[in-house]
């Protein structure tokens, strides 16, 4: 089972609080806070892609591990906001880090991307194919949001950022995981355009006023289902591992609606030792969980040897949970 030997995160320097969004969205700063539970978020500058954010985070992770980019044998990049349509952001990160010609794989599991990527990495390591795998997660949401009153429900939820972990097969880190997708419900939380289903062009000028190139979500359904699915994922991973929840040092839970995450934790009776990210970063989709974990280490809320549980649910509709020994 691979063990995390290095981790790092990076947030763009531009911090955007609710007062900065209020006028454009037609809401007060207090109302944005009440609806989202988010006080501020970070936005990348123009021309910056998720691979740039992941590169900054990866250098921190490699330095902590005492390794260089030449020690990376495989790279997995989880994102729902890739630098370009193709090639994948993993290719961009590979070039920026100088990883040579190792394999670089993009993984699309949206909010659950980091946990899906851990599962994939674990399979490669278990099979003996690779020993050291770099798992990156990064998002630049800000360049694709609706900064008008019609975006008031969705836009304040999201932020930009990146995080990476370096996994080493010589250790026991990933104790158990559970991943699921219910694809019958994906239109509850999705972004339709640009689409390859629309020939001859994937996006037409007539589509622009429709706003279908912005993310859309059914707030009531996503909030309700998120609480149910996060709780189910955590219960499943605890059951599969045989580890009692009392042995878990800290639970890290993320959801686009923070109150859904709190509801799941409350139902499990573990609120007193839980972290729900996003209050100061917004929802960074695939990167949210590793960012929260990195920040908890900075604050000495978790330490080497601790067992932690990471869980989330989101677009797909996906849900996932993992138990890690740090």
C-alpha positions in Angstrom: 0.0 0.0 0.0 1.6 3.4 -1.0 2.5 5.9 1.7 2.5 9.7 1.3 6.1 10.8 1.7 5.6 14.4 0.6 2.7 16.8 0.1 2.2 20.5 -0.8 -0.4 23.0 -1.8 -0.6 26.3 -3.5 -3.2 29.1 -3.6 -3.0 32.0 -6.0 -2.1 35.3 -4.3 -5.3 37.1 -5.4 -7.8 36.7 -2.6 -11.5 37.6 -3.4 -13.8 38.1 -0.5 -17.6 38.3 -0.6 -17.6 42.1 -0.8 -15.6 41.9 -4.1 -18.4 39.8 -5.6 -21.5 41.3 -4.0 -22.3 44.1 -6.5 -21.8 42.0 -9.7 -23.9 39.2 -8.3 -26.6 41.4 -6.9 -26.3 40.1 -3.4 -24.9 41.5 -0.2 -21.7 40.1 1.2 -23.6 38.8 4.2 -26.1 37.0 2.0 -23.3 35.3 0.1 -21.8 34.1 3.4 -25.1 32.8 4.6 -25.9 30.9 1.3 -22.4 29.4 0.8 -20.5 29.3 4.1 -17.6 30.8 2.1 -15.9 34.0 3.3 -13.3 34.2 0.5 -11.6 32.4 -2.3 -8.5 32.7 -4.4 -8.5 33.4 -8.1 -5.6 32.7 -10.6 -4.3 35.5 -12.8 -5.1 35.5 -16.5 -3.0 32.9 -18.4 -2.5 30.7 -15.4 -3.8 27.1 -15.7 -4.2 24.3 -13.2 -0.9 22.8 -14.2 0.9 26.0 -13.0 -0.7 25.7 -9.6 0.0 22.0 -9.4 3.6 22.6 -10.3 4.1 25.0 -7.4 2.5 22.5 -5.1 4.5 19.6 -6.5 7.8 21.3 -5.9 6.9 21.6 -2.2 5.9 17.9 -2.0 9.1 16.8 -3.7 11.3 18.9 -1.4 9.5 17.5 1.7 10.2 14.0 0.4 13.9 14.8 -0.3 13.4 13.8 -3.9 13.5 15.4 -7.4 11.2 15.3 -10.4 13.5 12.6 -11.8 12.4 10.2 -9.0 8.7 10.4 -10.2 7.8 7.2 -12.1 4.2 8.0 -13.0 2.0 11.1 -12.8 -1.8 11.3 -12.3 -3.5 14.7 -12.6 -7.1 15.1 -11.2 -8.9 18.1 -12.6 -12.3 19.2 -14.0 -10.9 22.4 -15.4 -8.0 21.4 -17.7 -5.5 23.9 -19.1 -6.7 23.1 -22.7 -9.1 20.7 -24.3 -6.2 18.4 -25.0 -3.5 17.2 -24.3 -4.2 16.6 -20.6 -3.0 18.9 -17.8 -0.7 16.0 -16.7 1.3 16.6 -19.8 1.7 20.2 -19.0 2.7 19.4 -15.4 5.2 16.8 -16.6 6.9 19.3 -18.8 7.0 22.1 -16.2 8.5 19.8 -13.6 10.9 18.1 -15.9 9.8 14.6 -15.3 11.2 13.2 -18.5 9.0 10.8 -20.5 7.2 9.1 -17.6 3.5 8.4 -18.2 1.1 11.3 -17.4 -2.5 10.5 -17.0 -5.4 12.9 -16.5 -8.3 11.8 -14.4 -11.8 13.3 -14.6 -13.8 12.6 -11.4 -14.6 16.2 -10.6 -15.0 16.8 -6.8 -13.9 13.3 -6.0 -10.9 13.4 -8.4 -8.2 13.3 -5.7 -9.7 10.2 -4.1 -10.2 8.4 -7.4 -6.6 9.2 -8.3 -5.4 7.7 -5.0 -7.3 4.5 -5.9 -5.7 4.4 -9.4 -2.2 5.1 -8.0 -2.7 2.3 -5.4 -3.5 -0.2 -8.1 -0.3 0.6 -10.1 1.8 0.4 -7.0 0.2 -2.8 -5.8 0.8 -4.4 -9.2 4.5 -3.6 -8.9 4.5 -1.3 -11.9 5.7 1.8 -10.2 7.1 2.7 -6.8 6.8 6.5 -6.8 3.7 8.1 -8.1 2.9 11.8 -8.1 -0.8 12.6 -7.6 -1.8 16.2 -8.5 -5.1 17.9 -8.1 -5.7 21.5 -9.3 -8.5 23.7 -10.5 -8.9 27.1 -12.1 -12.7 27.7 -11.8 -12.6 31.5 -11.9 -12.2 31.8 -15.7 -15.4 29.8 -16.3 -17.8 31.4 -13.9 -20.8 33.8 -14.5 -20.1 37.1 -12.7 -23.6 38.4 -13.1 -26.8 38.1 -11.0 -27.7 34.9 -13.0 -24.6 33.3 -11.5 -25.3 34.3 -7.9 -26.2 30.8 -6.8 -23.1 29.1 -8.2 -20.2 31.5 -8.7 -19.5 32.3 -5.0 -19.0 28.7 -4.2 -15.8 28.1 -6.2 -12.1 29.0 -5.9 -8.8 28.1 -7.6 -5.9 26.2 -6.1 -3.7 23.1 -6.4 -2.2 20.3 -4.2 0.0 17.3 -4.8 1.1 14.2 -2.9 4.0 12.0 -3.6 3.3 8.3 -3.0 5.9 5.7 -2.3 5.2 2.0 -2.5 7.6 1.2 0.4 5.1 1.9 3.2 1.5 1.5 4.3 -0.5 4.6 3.7 -3.8 4.0 1.9 -5.6 1.6 4.3 -9.0 1.5 2.5 -11.0 3.3 -0.1 -14.5 3.4 -1.6 -15.5 5.0 -4.8 -18.9 5.1 -6.6 -20.6 6.9 -9.5 -24.4 7.3 -10.1 -24.4 8.5 -13.7 -28.2 8.6 -13.9 -28.1 11.9 -12.0 -25.2 13.8 -13.6 -27.4 16.7 -14.9 -27.9 17.7 -11.3 -24.4 19.2 -11.3 -22.8 19.8 -14.7 -21.4 22.1 -17.4 -22.7 21.3 -20.8 -20.8 23.4 -23.2 -18.5 23.3 -25.2 -19.6 19.9 -26.4 -18.5 17.5 -29.1 -22.1 16.5 -29.5 -22.6 19.9 -31.3 -21.1 19.7 -34.9 -19.6 21.4 -36.7 -18.5 23.7 -33.8 -18.6 22.7 -30.2 -19.8 26.2 -29.2 -21.8 28.7 -31.2 -22.4 32.4 -30.7 -26.1 31.6 -30.3 -25.3 29.4 -27.3 -23.6 32.3 -25.4 -26.8 34.0 -24.1 -28.1 30.6 -22.8 -25.3 30.4 -20.3 -24.9 26.7 -20.9 -21.1 27.1 -20.8 -21.3 27.9 -17.1 -21.7 25.3 -14.4 -25.2 24.5 -13.3 -26.5 22.6 -10.3 -29.8 21.7 -8.7 -29.0 23.2 -5.3 -31.6 21.3 -3.2 -30.8 17.9 -4.7 -27.1 18.3 -4.6 -27.1 19.5 -1.0 -29.4 16.7 0.2 -27.7 13.9 -1.8 -24.3 15.2 -0.8 -25.0 14.8 2.9 -26.4 11.3 2.4 -23.6 10.1 0.0 -20.8 11.4 2.1 -22.1 9.6 5.2 -22.6 6.4 3.2 -19.0 6.6 1.8 -17.5 7.1 5.2 -19.5 4.2 6.7 -18.5 2.0 3.8 -14.8 2.7 4.1 -14.8 2.2 7.9 -16.7 -1.1 7.5 -14.3 -2.3 4.7 -11.2 -1.5 6.7 -12.5 -2.9 10.1 -11.3 0.4 11.7 -13.6 1.9 14.2 -14.3 5.6 13.8 -12.9 6.2 17.3 -9.5 5.3 15.9 -9.6 8.0 13.2 -7.7 11.1 14.4 -9.5 13.5 12.0 -12.1 13.5 9.3 -11.7 15.7 6.3 -14.9 16.2 4.4 -15.6 18.4 1.4 -18.7 19.4 -0.5 -19.6 22.3 -2.8 -22.2 23.1 -0.1 -20.4 23.2 3.2 -23.5 22.6 5.2 -24.0 19.3 3.5 -20.6 18.2 4.8 -21.4 19.4 8.3 -24.7 17.5 8.2 -22.9 14.2 7.2 -20.4 14.7 10.0 -23.1 15.5 12.6 -25.0 12.3 11.6 -21.8 10.3 12.1 -21.2 12.0 15.5 -17.6 13.1 14.6 -18.0 16.9 14.3 -15.6 17.5 17.2 -12.6 16.1 15.2 -13.5 17.1 11.7 -12.4 19.6 9.1 -14.7 21.0 6.4 -12.6 23.0 4.0 -13.6 25.8 1.8 -14.4 28.7 4.2 -11.4 30.7 3.1 -10.6 28.9 -0.3 -14.0 28.2 -1.7 -14.7 24.8 -3.3 -11.6 23.8 -5.3 -13.2 20.5 -6.4 -10.5 17.8 -6.8 -7.9 19.9 -4.9 -10.1 20.7 -1.8 -9.3 17.6 0.2 -5.5 17.6 -0.2 -5.5 21.4 0.5 -7.4 20.8 3.7 -5.0 18.0 4.7 -1.9 20.1 4.1 -3.3 23.0 6.1 -4.2 20.7 9.0 -0.6 19.5 9.1 0.6 23.1 9.2 -1.6 23.6 12.3 -0.4 20.4 13.9 -4.0 19.0 13.9 -2.6 15.8 12.4 0.8 14.2 12.6 2.8 11.3 11.2 1.3 8.0 12.1 -2.3 9.3 12.5 -5.2 7.7 10.7 -7.3 10.2 8.8 -10.5 9.8 6.7 -11.1 11.9 3.6 -14.5 11.9 2.0 -16.5 13.9 -0.6 -19.3 13.8 -3.1 -20.0 15.8 -6.2 -20.5 16.0 -9.9 -20.8 12.7 -11.7 -22.6 12.0 -9.4 -19.6 10.7 -7.6 -18.9 9.8 -4.0 -15.7 8.6 -2.4 -13.9 8.1 0.9 -10.4 6.9 1.9 -8.6 6.0 5.1 -4.9 7.1 5.2 -2.2 6.5 7.7 0.0 9.6 7.5 
